[in-house]
Amino acid sequence: MNQKIFYLIFTVIALFFSSCGNDDKVKDISRDGAIETIMNVEHLNDKQDVIKTTHKIWVKSVLVKTAIHTDTIPALGSMKPESAITAEVSKEIDVKKDYEFYITVK
């Protein structure tokens, strides 16, 4: 009986850890009535980035409108990636910092 409980607990733990770390990515959206939003930031120069937000409005599988908004925002500067912070690396490597996106849907 104890062996069955052990295997049950082991299976539950294995399933739990196998589901961790998987990003929930939408492969296809329902276009029956949806707003699809695409956001990206492009590095313009050392002091400025450009944020681009695209909204696609879908009604009954028909794209009825696309709205694109762009704005210039301050650049976050640069950083040294962890792989470049070693004694073996002789040259300086800088990578521009990226913004994090947090979206609230109501």
Residue pairs with C-beta under 8 A, 6 or more apart in sequence:
29 36
29 58
31 58
31 60
31 61
31 62
31 63
32 58
32 59
32 60
32 61
33 58
33 59
33 60
34 57
34 58
35 55
35 56
35 57
35 58
36 55
36 56
36 58
37 53
37 54
37 55
37 56
37 103
38 53
38 54
38 56
39 51
39 52
39 53
39 54
39 101
39 103
40 51
40 52
41 49
41 50
41 51
41 52
41 73
41 98
41 99
42 49
42 50
42 52
43 49
43 75
43 96
44 50
44 72
44 75
45 75
46 75
46 78
47 74
47 75
48 72
48 73
48 74
48 75
49 72
49 73
49 74
49 75
49 76
49 99
50 70
50 71
50 72
50 73
51 70
51 71
51 73
51 99
52 68
52 69
52 70
53 68
53 69
53 70
54 66
54 67
54 68
54 69
55 65
55 66
55 67
55 68
55 69
56 63
56 65
56 66
57 63
57 64
57 65
57 66
57 67
58 64
73 99
75 96
75 97
76 96
76 97
76 98
76 99
77 96
77 97
78 94
78 95
78 96
78 97
79 94
79 95
79 97
80 92
80 93
80 94
80 95
81 93
81 95
83 89
84 92
84 93
